[in-house]
Amino acid sequence: MVEIREVLVEGTGYQVVLSDEKEALIAAKAAGSAFAAVGTEYLDADYAVETIEAADERFLERLVRRHLGLPWNIAESERIRIREIVQGDWERFREWDSGLIFADQEQTEAYIQSQYRFYEYGVWAVVRREDERLIGAAGVYDLEDESGGVHLELGYEIFPPYRRQGYAREACQLILDYIVEEYQCPVWASVHVTNAPSRALLEKLGFVRVEEGDVSETRREHFIYRP
């Protein structure tokens, strides 16, 4: 079975080859086409689906975006868009003296190539839709707990000129909704005991404080958000 679909990405139509035949997938790869394996294992395919019906428009758009090196759009509201970070963003992070790795060009490029491609989640850009201006970052990252388990931890940073305008809450809510829809798993967060604004934000988002160890030792409080 070989099926060719067309999907619109940023105003341009692109073809995607879907097949369960190894020869067809090899030919699509050789031709430089976007493609996905259907119901079969083909190690050179970045994406695969169990059935042809599972290849919906969202799947096809994301496949083409990854193929072209374009960022995924994660979620959006009337005011902001959450998207993957792109290489040019590092200058904006450096401008605001951000403590995140995205203020460094090489680290930004390495993160884009490794985190998004292999995990499909991470820390994303927060963009103001009215002018497409990058105003901060928010997302989730893997954090190992004391028992050796790994959970998703929420983090965010809004640049100083855009704080106290509700952007942090809006971005975090979009991300929580996305994680619940995609992964159906709890999300953790931690704040320093003196950071009252962040604690208040977590509580507004529906996080619940977790009694975990002696807070006086780490000076951090832990919270959890359950779907």
Secondary structure by P-SEA (a helix, b strand, c coil): cbbbbbbbcccbbbbbbbbccaaaaaaaaaabbbbbbcccccccccccccccccccaaaaaaaaaaaacccccccccccbbbbcccccaaaaaaaaccccccccaaaaaaaaacccccccccbbbbbcccccccccccbbbbbbccccbbbbbbbbcccccccccaaaaaaaaaaaaaaaacccbbbbbbbcccaaaaaaaaaaabbbbbbccccccccbbbbbbcc
